Amino acid sequence: MSNNSFHRPIALTVAAFDGSSGAGCTADIKTMEQLGVYALAVCSGVSVQHESKFESIQWMPLDLILAQIDLLCSKYNIKACKIGLIQNKSVLVQIIQQLRIQQPTLKIVVDPIFSASAGYDFHDAASWAQDKTWLHDIDLLTPNAHELQQFSPVAHKSNTQLAKELAQYCAILYKGGHNSDTLGTDYLFQEDQLHTLKPSSTLTAHEKHGSGCVLSAAIAAHLAHGQPLLKACILAKNYISQFLNSTTTLLGYHHQQKK
């Protein structure tokens, strides 16, 4: 495998297409490129949406998704992959397995999207609370409070307890954007360690369509640069802070990181 004459590390996003480019693969590409990574993309579905309305999605056939992955992996040395919106858990697991076959050392970040911020439910959550052994094959899961609950068959279990249990399989970044108690504070559960990632005290965040996509893509970009996971999460949090404050609207700008 060769990166030809690229002077940047290469990362891959496997995600759906969003015409507003606020979320999905196009938002991931903008994020990765801004962070000095050459971004490859595999389309998992085509949505009919903009930042405040979601109408429908047409899923890509699994064989077409895997064919895209196989061809790219045969050409490029991909350092990290972010996986976003996928049709269901079965498709997700097969994508992860194919990535591991093609490039075993690849860093994989999964952003478990269950609903659109504009209001649309993608999955029957029941299947996600069952077999979770597939998490062994990824490096990081980035759920918010609602998404964490989808991984538990037991109602009313605390988010912290859920994150600790899932961290037996892979690292968990519990995002605090929807946590009213510690708004904006993220928690990285990594093996037996807990790292608290607090928001910047100098900025007031403005809600953004696709913020979860941007954060996970930024983490993947920094992993592609060879950063350890904790450092990648810290740097990505800095990036998302700038993104959230780039405008007062639901769509944000991707700015060069401040030195």
Secondary structure, DSSP 8 states (H G I E B T S, - for coil): ---TT--S-EEEEEEEE-TTSSSHHHHHHHHHHHTT-EEEEEEEEEEEEETTEEEEEEE--HHHHHHHHHHHHHH--EEEEEE---S-HHHHHHHHHHHHHH-TT-EEEE----EETTTEE---GGGGGS--GGGGG-SEE---HHHHHTT-SSTT--HHHHHHHHTTTSEEEE--TT-STTTT-EEEEETTEEEEE---TT------TTHHHHHHHHHHHHHHTT--HHHHHHHHHHHHHHHHTS-SSSS--------
